[in-house]
């Protein structure tokens, strides 16, 4: 079981670090996401997905958050299938990494389910 989690962690590291910078469009989207995180409009959740923090966030931010989550879910499903674990488990492993990587001052949602400032 530990070996499976190690494979998942390695696959997620690739997904979280390498994939976002594979194209100019993806880099531009990552920049918008980073800017929205810094403005506390969106934040990382414990389940590996982005969430909207600010109810006044623009429709563009909401759409980008949704699109990002759809892409993440597809990748989590692929990793889960390869490693024989659930998509939820993969998401929670990714979420732990993403919460750890979140910058001080950004909103994150730990397992308790409420937004907090890191």
N, CA, C and O atoms as CSV, one atom per row, in Angstrom:
chain,resi,resn,atom,element,x,y,z
A,1,UNK,N,N,0.820,-1.193,0.000
A,1,UNK,CA,C,0.000,0.000,0.000
A,1,UNK,C,C,0.866,1.260,0.000
A,1,UNK,O,O,0.549,2.230,-0.688
A,2,UNK,N,N,1.973,1.249,0.781
A,2,UNK,CA,C,2.853,2.413,0.818
A,2,UNK,C,C,3.458,2.682,-0.560
A,2,UNK,O,O,3.623,3.836,-0.956
A,3,UNK,N,N,3.785,1.623,-1.281
A,3,UNK,CA,C,4.366,1.778,-2.605
A,3,UNK,C,C,3.377,2.478,-3.532
A,3,UNK,O,O,3.760,3.325,-4.340
A,4,UNK,N,N,2.109,2.119,-3.409
A,4,UNK,CA,C,1.081,2.750,-4.223
A,4,UNK,C,C,1.000,4.243,-3.930
A,4,UNK,O,O,0.880,5.050,-4.852
A,5,UNK,N,N,1.066,4.619,-2.644
A,5,UNK,CA,C,1.024,6.039,-2.288
A,5,UNK,C,C,2.260,6.764,-2.798
A,5,UNK,O,O,2.178,7.929,-3.186
A,6,UNK,N,N,3.399,6.091,-2.802
A,6,UNK,CA,C,4.623,6.695,-3.332
A,6,UNK,C,C,4.462,6.968,-4.825
A,6,UNK,O,O,4.832,8.041,-5.302
A,7,UNK,N,N,3.911,6.004,-5.565
A,7,UNK,CA,C,3.677,6.211,-6.991
A,7,UNK,C,C,2.720,7.378,-7.215
A,7,UNK,O,O,2.924,8.200,-8.109
A,8,UNK,N,N,1.682,7.438,-6.397
A,8,UNK,CA,C,0.718,8.527,-6.515
A,8,UNK,C,C,1.402,9.856,-6.242
A,8,UNK,O,O,1.191,10.827,-6.969
A,9,UNK,N,N,2.220,9.905,-5.201
A,9,UNK,CA,C,2.920,11.140,-4.853
A,9,UNK,C,C,3.837,11.590,-5.988
A,9,UNK,O,O,3.908,12.779,-6.299
A,10,UNK,N,N,4.532,10.645,-6.601
A,10,UNK,CA,C,5.423,10.979,-7.717
A,10,UNK,C,C,4.616,11.479,-8.910
A,10,UNK,O,O,4.968,12.483,-9.529
A,11,UNK,N,N,3.534,10.777,-9.226
A,11,UNK,CA,C,2.686,11.207,-10.347
A,11,UNK,C,C,2.093,12.578,-10.078
A,11,UNK,O,O,2.035,13.413,-10.981
A,12,UNK,N,N,1.652,12.824,-8.851
A,12,UNK,CA,C,1.075,14.124,-8.512
A,12,UNK,C,C,2.120,15.224,-8.563
A,12,UNK,O,O,1.822,16.342,-8.982
A,13,UNK,N,N,3.339,14.918,-8.142
A,13,UNK,CA,C,4.406,15.922,-8.219
A,13,UNK,C,C,4.600,16.360,-9.663
A,13,UNK,O,O,4.741,17.550,-9.944
A,14,UNK,N,N,4.607,15.396,-10.577
A,14,UNK,CA,C,4.726,15.725,-11.996
A,14,UNK,C,C,3.547,16.581,-12.429
A,14,UNK,O,O,3.719,17.603,-13.093
A,15,UNK,N,N,2.349,16.155,-12.049
A,15,UNK,CA,C,1.123,16.855,-12.422
A,15,UNK,C,C,1.101,18.280,-11.881
A,15,UNK,O,O,0.723,19.209,-12.594
A,16,UNK,N,N,1.504,18.458,-10.623
A,16,UNK,CA,C,1.397,19.764,-9.977
A,16,UNK,C,C,2.520,20.722,-10.362
A,16,UNK,O,O,2.358,21.939,-10.266
A,17,UNK,N,N,3.656,20.182,-10.797
A,17,UNK,CA,C,4.799,21.039,-11.093
A,17,UNK,C,C,5.047,21.178,-12.591
A,17,UNK,O,O,5.237,22.293,-13.075
A,18,UNK,N,N,5.051,20.093,-13.323
A,18,UNK,CA,C,5.453,20.121,-14.727
A,18,UNK,C,C,4.301,20.486,-15.662
A,18,UNK,O,O,4.464,21.341,-16.533
A,19,UNK,N,N,3.153,19.859,-15.496
A,19,UNK,CA,C,2.056,20.086,-16.437
A,19,UNK,C,C,1.591,21.528,-16.538
A,19,UNK,O,O,1.296,21.978,-17.645
A,20,UNK,N,N,1.507,22.282,-15.440
A,20,UNK,CA,C,1.013,23.655,-15.580
A,20,UNK,C,C,1.875,24.560,-16.456
A,20,UNK,O,O,1.406,25.612,-16.892
A,21,UNK,N,N,3.115,24.180,-16.723
A,21,UNK,CA,C,3.982,25.055,-17.509
A,21,UNK,C,C,4.283,24.492,-18.895
A,21,UNK,O,O,5.276,24.878,-19.512
A,22,UNK,N,N,3.442,23.587,-19.395
A,22,UNK,CA,C,3.719,22.945,-20.671
A,22,UNK,C,C,3.277,23.745,-21.881
A,22,UNK,O,O,3.606,23.367,-23.005
A,23,UNK,N,N,2.556,24.816,-21.700
A,23,UNK,CA,C,2.169,25.648,-22.831
A,23,UNK,C,C,2.018,27.093,-22.373
A,23,UNK,O,O,1.864,27.366,-21.182
A,24,UNK,N,N,2.063,27.992,-23.311
A,24,UNK,CA,C,1.896,29.413,-22.966
A,24,UNK,C,C,0.505,29.669,-22.407
A,24,UNK,O,O,0.342,30.436,-21.458
A,25,UNK,N,N,-0.501,29.025,-22.998
A,25,UNK,CA,C,-1.864,29.198,-22.518
A,25,UNK,C,C,-1.987,28.711,-21.075
A,25,UNK,O,O,-2.580,29.383,-20.231
A,26,UNK,N,N,-1.427,27.552,-20.808
A,26,UNK,CA,C,-1.469,27.013,-19.445
A,26,UNK,C,C,-0.708,27.936,-18.496
A,26,UNK,O,O,-1.129,28.142,-17.357
A,27,UNK,N,N,0.402,28.488,-18.958
A,27,UNK,CA,C,1.173,29.417,-18.124
A,27,UNK,C,C,0.358,30.678,-17.836
A,27,UNK,O,O,0.390,31.202,-16.723
A,28,UNK,N,N,-0.367,31.159,-18.835
A,28,UNK,CA,C,-1.209,32.343,-18.629
A,28,UNK,C,C,-2.328,32.030,-17.648
A,28,UNK,O,O,-2.644,32.850,-16.786
A,29,UNK,N,N,-2.931,30.847,-17.769
A,29,UNK,CA,C,-3.982,30.440,-16.830
A,29,UNK,C,C,-3.415,30.315,-15.417
A,29,UNK,O,O,-4.044,30.743,-14.450
A,30,UNK,N,N,-2.235,29.732,-15.303
A,30,UNK,CA,C,-1.601,29.588,-13.993
A,30,UNK,C,C,-1.344,30.956,-13.377
A,30,UNK,O,O,-1.486,31.131,-12.167
A,31,UNK,N,N,-0.968,31.922,-14.203
A,31,UNK,CA,C,-0.734,33.279,-13.718
A,31,UNK,C,C,-2.024,33.897,-13.184
A,31,UNK,O,O,-2.022,34.542,-12.136
A,32,UNK,N,N,-3.120,33.699,-13.904
A,32,UNK,CA,C,-4.418,34.222,-13.454
A,32,UNK,C,C,-4.816,33.542,-12.146
A,32,UNK,O,O,-5.300,34.198,-11.223
A,33,UNK,N,N,-4.614,32.240,-12.069
A,33,UNK,CA,C,-4.936,31.506,-10.836
A,33,UNK,C,C,-4.090,32.018,-9.683
A,33,UNK,O,O,-4.608,32.272,-8.595
A,34,UNK,N,N,-2.792,32.171,-9.914
A,34,UNK,CA,C,-1.906,32.673,-8.845
A,34,UNK,C,C,-2.323,34.067,-8.392
A,34,UNK,O,O,-2.303,34.368,-7.198
A,35,UNK,N,N,-2.701,34.921,-9.349
A,35,UNK,CA,C,-3.144,36.276,-9.015
A,35,UNK,C,C,-4.437,36.234,-8.198
A,35,UNK,O,O,-4.587,36.969,-7.221
A,36,UNK,N,N,-5.364,35.370,-8.606
A,36,UNK,CA,C,-6.636,35.243,-7.880
A,36,UNK,C,C,-6.412,34.675,-6.477
A,36,UNK,O,O,-7.101,35.062,-5.533
A,37,UNK,N,N,-5.453,33.762,-6.339
A,37,UNK,CA,C,-5.120,33.233,-4.999
A,37,UNK,C,C,-4.541,34.346,-4.134
A,37,UNK,O,O,-4.925,34.504,-2.976
A,38,UNK,N,N,-3.617,35.116,-4.701
A,38,UNK,CA,C,-2.984,36.204,-3.945
A,38,UNK,C,C,-4.008,37.261,-3.522
A,38,UNK,O,O,-3.845,37.908,-2.488
A,39,UNK,N,N,-5.065,37.433,-4.327
A,39,UNK,CA,C,-6.123,38.396,-4.009
A,39,UNK,C,C,-7.209,37.771,-3.129
A,39,UNK,O,O,-8.224,38.401,-2.833
A,40,UNK,N,N,-6.978,36.532,-2.722
A,40,UNK,CA,C,-7.922,35.782,-1.873
A,40,UNK,C,C,-9.313,35.668,-2.489
A,40,UNK,O,O,-10.323,35.706,-1.787
A,41,UNK,N,N,-9.349,35.529,-3.819
A,41,UNK,CA,C,-10.607,35.264,-4.513
A,41,UNK,C,C,-10.872,33.763,-4.569
A,41,UNK,O,O,-12.018,33.320,-4.487
A,42,UNK,N,N,-9.797,32.986,-4.709
A,42,UNK,CA,C,-9.888,31.526,-4.736
A,42,UNK,C,C,-8.817,30.951,-3.831
A,42,UNK,O,O,-7.874,31.643,-3.447
A,43,UNK,N,N,-8.970,29.677,-3.493
A,43,UNK,CA,C,-7.978,29.026,-2.658
A,43,UNK,C,C,-7.985,27.528,-2.884
A,43,UNK,O,O,-8.888,26.976,-3.514
A,44,UNK,N,N,-6.967,26.889,-2.359
A,44,UNK,CA,C,-6.843,25.436,-2.464
A,44,UNK,C,C,-7.646,24.774,-1.352
A,44,UNK,O,O,-7.695,25.262,-0.223
A,45,UNK,N,N,-8.273,23.651,-1.697
A,45,UNK,CA,C,-9.039,22.878,-0.731
A,45,UNK,C,C,-8.316,21.566,-0.419
A,45,UNK,O,O,-7.500,21.092,-1.209
A,46,UNK,N,N,-8.627,20.993,0.733
A,46,UNK,CA,C,-8.003,19.750,1.177
A,46,UNK,C,C,-8.253,18.586,0.212
A,46,UNK,O,O,-7.490,17.620,0.201
A,47,UNK,N,N,-9.311,18.670,-0.594
A,47,UNK,CA,C,-9.660,17.567,-1.484
A,47,UNK,C,C,-8.967,17.643,-2.843
A,47,UNK,O,O,-9.250,16.842,-3.733
A,48,UNK,N,N,-8.056,18.611,-3.000
A,48,UNK,CA,C,-7.277,18.711,-4.231
A,48,UNK,C,C,-7.878,19.602,-5.293
A,48,UNK,O,O,-7.393,19.639,-6.424
A,49,UNK,N,N,-8.919,20.315,-4.943
A,49,UNK,CA,C,-9.585,21.184,-5.899
A,49,UNK,C,C,-9.509,22.638,-5.440
A,49,UNK,O,O,-9.309,22.928,-4.261
A,50,UNK,N,N,-9.675,23.544,-6.406
A,50,UNK,CA,C,-9.772,24.966,-6.095
A,50,UNK,C,C,-11.189,25.282,-5.635
A,50,UNK,O,O,-12.142,24.612,-6.033
A,51,UNK,N,N,-11.320,26.290,-4.807
A,51,UNK,CA,C,-12.628,26.762,-4.405
A,51,UNK,C,C,-12.680,28.272,-4.473
A,51,UNK,O,O,-11.656,28.943,-4.347
A,52,UNK,N,N,-13.863,28.803,-4.672
A,52,UNK,CA,C,-14.062,30.247,-4.707
A,52,UNK,C,C,-14.244,30.735,-3.276
A,52,UNK,O,O,-15.164,30.303,-2.581
A,53,UNK,N,N,-13.377,31.628,-2.839
A,53,UNK,CA,C,-13.414,32.182,-1.488
A,53,UNK,C,C,-14.301,33.419,-1.450
A,53,UNK,O,O,-15.138,33.574,-0.560
A,54,UNK,N,N,-14.105,34.290,-2.423
A,54,UNK,CA,C,-14.789,35.582,-2.459
A,54,UNK,C,C,-16.093,35.475,-3.240
A,54,UNK,O,O,-16.070,35.196,-4.439
A,55,UNK,N,N,-17.224,35.692,-2.585
A,55,UNK,CA,C,-18.494,35.605,-3.305
A,55,UNK,C,C,-18.614,36.636,-4.429
A,55,UNK,O,O,-19.473,36.506,-5.301
A,56,UNK,N,N,-17.764,37.648,-4.409
A,56,UNK,CA,C,-17.787,38.671,-5.457
A,56,UNK,C,C,-16.791,38.382,-6.582
A,56,UNK,O,O,-16.580,39.227,-7.452
A,57,UNK,N,N,-16.180,37.200,-6.570
A,57,UNK,CA,C,-15.225,36.833,-7.629
A,57,UNK,C,C,-15.932,36.891,-8.978
A,57,UNK,O,O,-17.108,36.548,-9.093
A,58,UNK,N,N,-15.199,37.328,-9.989
A,58,UNK,CA,C,-15.781,37.486,-11.322
A,58,UNK,C,C,-16.187,36.144,-11.919
A,58,UNK,O,O,-15.731,35.084,-11.490
A,59,UNK,N,N,-17.049,36.224,-12.913
A,59,UNK,CA,C,-17.474,35.010,-13.625
A,59,UNK,C,C,-16.277,34.348,-14.303
A,59,UNK,O,O,-16.201,33.121,-14.364
A,60,UNK,N,N,-15.343,35.151,-14.814
A,60,UNK,CA,C,-14.140,34.594,-15.442
A,60,UNK,C,C,-13.344,33.752,-14.448
A,60,UNK,O,O,-12.862,32.673,-14.794
A,61,UNK,N,N,-13.207,34.236,-13.226
A,61,UNK,CA,C,-12.482,33.491,-12.189
A,61,UNK,C,C,-13.242,32.207,-11.855
A,61,UNK,O,O,-12.632,31.151,-11.690
A,62,UNK,N,N,-14.538,32.293,-11.759
A,62,UNK,CA,C,-15.360,31.113,-11.457
A,62,UNK,C,C,-15.239,30.054,-12.561
A,62,UNK,O,O,-15.122,28.861,-12.282
A,63,UNK,N,N,-15.269,30.508,-13.808
A,63,UNK,CA,C,-15.147,29.579,-14.934
A,63,UNK,C,C,-13.763,28.940,-14.943
A,63,UNK,O,O,-13.646,27.728,-15.121
A,64,UNK,N,N,-12.723,29.730,-14.755
A,64,UNK,CA,C,-11.364,29.199,-14.730
A,64,UNK,C,C,-11.192,28.208,-13.579
A,64,UNK,O,O,-10.530,27.182,-13.740
A,65,UNK,N,N,-11.778,28.504,-12.429
A,65,UNK,CA,C,-11.727,27.583,-11.290
A,65,UNK,C,C,-12.385,26.259,-11.661
A,65,UNK,O,O,-11.831,25.191,-11.399
A,66,UNK,N,N,-13.555,26.326,-12.265
A,66,UNK,CA,C,-14.261,25.114,-12.678
A,66,UNK,C,C,-13.452,24.326,-13.706
A,66,UNK,O,O,-13.296,23.112,-13.575
A,67,UNK,N,N,-12.935,25.015,-14.731
A,67,UNK,CA,C,-12.145,24.344,-15.771
A,67,UNK,C,C,-10.904,23.674,-15.181
A,67,UNK,O,O,-10.547,22.560,-15.563
A,68,UNK,N,N,-10.259,24.358,-14.257
A,68,UNK,CA,C,-9.081,23.791,-13.599
A,68,UNK,C,C,-9.460,22.537,-12.824
A,68,UNK,O,O,-8.746,21.535,-12.866
A,69,UNK,N,N,-10.580,22.594,-12.120
A,69,UNK,CA,C,-11.029,21.438,-11.348
A,69,UNK,C,C,-11.395,20.254,-12.237
A,69,UNK,O,O,-11.152,19.105,-11.868
A,70,UNK,N,N,-11.973,20.521,-13.395
A,70,UNK,CA,C,-12.300,19.453,-14.341
A,70,UNK,C,C,-11.010,18.770,-14.804
A,70,UNK,O,O,-10.945,17.543,-14.869
A,71,UNK,N,N,-9.997,19.557,-15.122
A,71,UNK,CA,C,-8.703,19.003,-15.553
A,71,UNK,C,C,-8.040,18.215,-14.426
A,71,UNK,O,O,-7.484,17.140,-14.651
A,72,UNK,N,N,-8.106,18.764,-13.209
A,72,UNK,CA,C,-7.522,18.058,-12.078
A,72,UNK,C,C,-8.222,16.716,-11.866
A,72,UNK,O,O,-7.567,15.693,-11.668
A,73,UNK,N,N,-9.554,16.726,-11.908
A,73,UNK,CA,C,-10.306,15.483,-11.695
A,73,UNK,C,C,-9.921,14.428,-12.729
A,73,UNK,O,O,-9.755,13.257,-12.387
A,74,UNK,N,N,-9.779,14.835,-13.985
A,74,UNK,CA,C,-9.387,13.887,-15.032
A,74,UNK,C,C,-8.019,13.285,-14.720
A,74,UNK,O,O,-7.809,12.083,-14.882
A,75,UNK,N,N,-7.103,14.120,-14.276
A,75,UNK,CA,C,-5.763,13.622,-13.943
A,75,UNK,C,C,-5.818,12.729,-12.709
A,75,UNK,O,O,-5.162,11.688,-12.671
A,76,UNK,N,N,-6.589,13.121,-11.704
A,76,UNK,CA,C,-6.729,12.298,-10.500
A,76,UNK,C,C,-7.316,10.932,-10.851
A,76,UNK,O,O,-6.878,9.912,-10.319
A,77,UNK,N,N,-8.305,10.910,-11.742
A,77,UNK,CA,C,-8.910,9.641,-12.161
A,77,UNK,C,C,-7.884,8.748,-12.843
A,77,UNK,O,O,-7.845,7.540,-12.609
A,78,UNK,N,N,-7.055,9.350,-13.688
A,78,UNK,CA,C,-6.006,8.588,-14.380
A,78,UNK,C,C,-5.014,7.998,-13.374
A,78,UNK,O,O,-4.662,6.821,-13.458
A,79,UNK,N,N,-4.575,8.809,-12.438
A,79,UNK,CA,C,-3.625,8.344,-11.419
A,79,UNK,C,C,-4.269,7.270,-10.548
A,79,UNK,O,O,-3.626,6.274,-10.218
A,80,UNK,N,N,-5.524,7.463,-10.176
A,80,UNK,CA,C,-6.232,6.489,-9.342
A,80,UNK,C,C,-6.343,5.147,-10.066
A,80,UNK,O,O,-6.079,4.097,-9.480
A,81,UNK,N,N,-6.729,5.185,-11.324
A,81,UNK,CA,C,-6.877,3.964,-12.119
A,81,UNK,C,C,-5.550,3.215,-12.208
A,81,UNK,O,O,-5.510,1.993,-12.068
A,82,UNK,N,N,-4.480,3.942,-12.439
A,82,UNK,CA,C,-3.155,3.339,-12.564
A,82,UNK,C,C,-2.699,2.686,-11.260
A,82,UNK,O,O,-1.998,1.675,-11.278
A,83,UNK,N,N,-3.101,3.271,-10.126
A,83,UNK,CA,C,-2.608,2.810,-8.829
A,83,UNK,C,C,-3.622,2.014,-8.016
A,83,UNK,O,O,-3.325,1.600,-6.896
A,84,UNK,N,N,-4.808,1.796,-8.562
A,84,UNK,CA,C,-5.799,0.983,-7.889
A,84,UNK,C,C,-6.339,1.590,-6.600
A,84,UNK,O,O,-6.654,0.872,-5.651
A,85,UNK,N,N,-6.445,2.913,-6.573
A,85,UNK,CA,C,-7.028,3.586,-5.410
A,85,UNK,C,C,-8.130,4.517,-5.909
A,85,UNK,O,O,-8.315,4.682,-7.115
A,86,UNK,N,N,-8.850,5.113,-4.986
A,86,UNK,CA,C,-9.972,5.964,-5.395
A,86,UNK,C,C,-9.498,7.350,-5.845
A,86,UNK,O,O,-8.424,7.821,-5.471
A,87,UNK,N,N,-10.331,7.968,-6.648
A,87,UNK,CA,C,-10.071,9.335,-7.089
A,87,UNK,C,C,-10.021,10.270,-5.879
A,87,UNK,O,O,-9.211,11.196,-5.831
A,88,UNK,N,N,-10.893,10.017,-4.907
A,88,UNK,CA,C,-10.900,10.828,-3.684
A,88,UNK,C,C,-9.591,10.750,-2.931
A,88,UNK,O,O,-9.102,11.753,-2.411
A,89,UNK,N,N,-9.015,9.535,-2.872
A,89,UNK,CA,C,-7.718,9.391,-2.196
A,89,UNK,C,C,-6.646,10.195,-2.913
A,89,UNK,O,O,-5.843,10.872,-2.271
A,90,UNK,N,N,-6.628,10.125,-4.229
A,90,UNK,CA,C,-5.645,10.885,-5.005
A,90,UNK,C,C,-5.844,12.381,-4.767
A,90,UNK,O,O,-4.878,13.117,-4.565
A,91,UNK,N,N,-7.096,12.824,-4.792
A,91,UNK,CA,C,-7.391,14.238,-4.561
A,91,UNK,C,C,-6.913,14.701,-3.196
A,91,UNK,O,O,-6.359,15.793,-3.067
A,92,UNK,N,N,-7.123,13.879,-2.176
A,92,UNK,CA,C,-6.690,14.264,-0.827
A,92,UNK,C,C,-5.160,14.309,-0.711
A,92,UNK,O,O,-4.616,15.161,-0.009
A,93,UNK,N,N,-4.474,13.396,-1.396
A,93,UNK,CA,C,-3.004,13.432,-1.404
A,93,UNK,C,C,-2.537,14.715,-2.091
A,93,UNK,O,O,-1.643,15.404,-1.600
A,94,UNK,N,N,-3.155,15.026,-3.235
A,94,UNK,CA,C,-2.818,16.269,-3.948
A,94,UNK,C,C,-3.160,17.472,-3.091
A,94,UNK,O,O,-2.382,18.422,-3.008
A,95,UNK,N,N,-4.331,17.434,-2.449
A,95,UNK,CA,C,-4.759,18.543,-1.602
A,95,UNK,C,C,-3.769,18.834,-0.493
A,95,UNK,O,O,-3.477,19.993,-0.201
A,96,UNK,N,N,-3.249,17.772,0.130
A,96,UNK,CA,C,-2.255,17.967,1.197
A,96,UNK,C,C,-1.033,18.688,0.657
A,96,UNK,O,O,-0.501,19.588,1.308
A,97,UNK,N,N,-0.583,18.298,-0.534
A,97,UNK,CA,C,0.578,18.961,-1.152
A,97,UNK,C,C,0.257,20.414,-1.505
A,97,UNK,O,O,1.066,21.313,-1.277
A,98,UNK,N,N,-0.936,20.631,-2.065
A,98,UNK,CA,C,-1.312,21.976,-2.475
A,98,UNK,C,C,-1.483,22.909,-1.272
A,98,UNK,O,O,-1.098,24.077,-1.332
A,99,UNK,N,N,-2.055,22.400,-0.191
A,99,UNK,CA,C,-2.185,23.226,1.020
A,99,UNK,C,C,-0.806,23.556,1.578
A,99,UNK,O,O,-0.564,24.669,2.045
A,100,UNK,N,N,0.087,22.584,1.525
A,100,UNK,CA,C,1.453,22.805,2.015
A,100,UNK,C,C,2.171,23.859,1.168
A,100,UNK,O,O,2.937,24.666,1.694
A,101,UNK,N,N,1.921,23.848,-0.138
A,101,UNK,CA,C,2.584,24.774,-1.065
A,101,UNK,C,C,1.953,26.162,-1.084
A,101,UNK,O,O,2.559,27.106,-1.590
A,102,UNK,N,N,0.762,26.298,-0.548
A,102,UNK,CA,C,0.078,27.599,-0.570
A,102,UNK,C,C,0.913,28.645,0.164
A,102,UNK,O,O,1.521,28.365,1.196
A,103,UNK,N,N,0.927,29.829,-0.379
A,103,UNK,CA,C,1.710,30.921,0.204
A,103,UNK,C,C,1.046,31.438,1.485
A,103,UNK,O,O,-0.175,31.386,1.639
A,104,UNK,N,N,1.870,31.928,2.379
A,104,UNK,CA,C,1.363,32.573,3.584
A,104,UNK,C,C,0.465,33.735,3.178
A,104,UNK,O,O,0.806,34.512,2.285
A,105,UNK,N,N,-0.671,33.847,3.833
A,105,UNK,CA,C,-1.614,34.908,3.537
A,105,UNK,C,C,-2.730,34.501,2.584
A,105,UNK,O,O,-3.713,35.226,2.428
A,106,UNK,N,N,-2.579,33.330,1.941
A,106,UNK,CA,C,-3.624,32.858,1.039
A,106,UNK,C,C,-4.662,32.052,1.815
A,106,UNK,O,O,-4.370,31.488,2.869
A,107,UNK,N,N,-5.876,32.008,1.274
A,107,UNK,CA,C,-6.933,31.199,1.873
A,107,UNK,C,C,-6.778,29.739,1.453
A,107,UNK,O,O,-6.508,29.441,0.290
A,108,UNK,N,N,-6.952,28.846,2.408
A,108,UNK,CA,C,-6.968,27.414,2.165
A,108,UNK,C,C,-8.140,26.824,2.946
A,108,UNK,O,O,-8.587,27.384,3.947
A,109,UNK,N,N,-8.618,25.695,2.468
A,109,UNK,CA,C,-9.706,25.025,3.172
A,109,UNK,C,C,-9.207,23.655,3.645
A,109,UNK,O,O,-9.126,22.712,2.858
A,110,UNK,N,N,-8.874,23.555,4.938
A,110,UNK,CA,C,-8.472,22.249,5.465
A,110,UNK,C,C,-9.685,21.333,5.585
A,110,UNK,O,O,-10.808,21.731,5.272
A,111,UNK,N,N,-9.456,20.134,6.030
A,111,UNK,CA,C,-10.484,19.091,6.128
A,111,UNK,C,C,-11.716,19.552,6.908
A,111,UNK,O,O,-12.817,19.063,6.653
A,112,UNK,N,N,-11.557,20.470,7.841
A,112,UNK,CA,C,-12.678,20.930,8.656
A,112,UNK,C,C,-13.738,21.664,7.832
A,112,UNK,O,O,-14.877,21.809,8.276
A,113,UNK,N,N,-13.369,22.124,6.640
A,113,UNK,CA,C,-14.346,22.667,5.709
A,113,UNK,C,C,-14.597,24.156,5.766
A,113,UNK,O,O,-15.539,24.633,5.134
A,114,UNK,N,N,-13.799,24.910,6.493
A,114,UNK,CA,C,-13.948,26.370,6.551
A,114,UNK,C,C,-12.679,27.011,5.992
A,114,UNK,O,O,-11.574,26.514,6.204
A,115,UNK,N,N,-12.855,28.118,5.277
A,115,UNK,CA,C,-11.692,28.834,4.740
A,115,UNK,C,C,-10.912,29.453,5.894
A,115,UNK,O,O,-11.490,30.045,6.805
A,116,UNK,N,N,-9.591,29.307,5.840
A,116,UNK,CA,C,-8.702,29.937,6.820
A,116,UNK,C,C,-7.557,30.575,6.043
A,116,UNK,O,O,-7.252,30.168,4.922
A,117,UNK,N,N,-6.935,31.568,6.643
A,117,UNK,CA,C,-5.771,32.218,6.048
A,117,UNK,C,C,-4.536,31.477,6.537
A,117,UNK,O,O,-4.335,31.304,7.739
A,118,UNK,N,N,-3.718,31.047,5.597
A,118,UNK,CA,C,-2.516,30.297,5.950
A,118,UNK,C,C,-1.482,31.245,6.515
A,118,UNK,O,O,-0.386,30.817,6.879
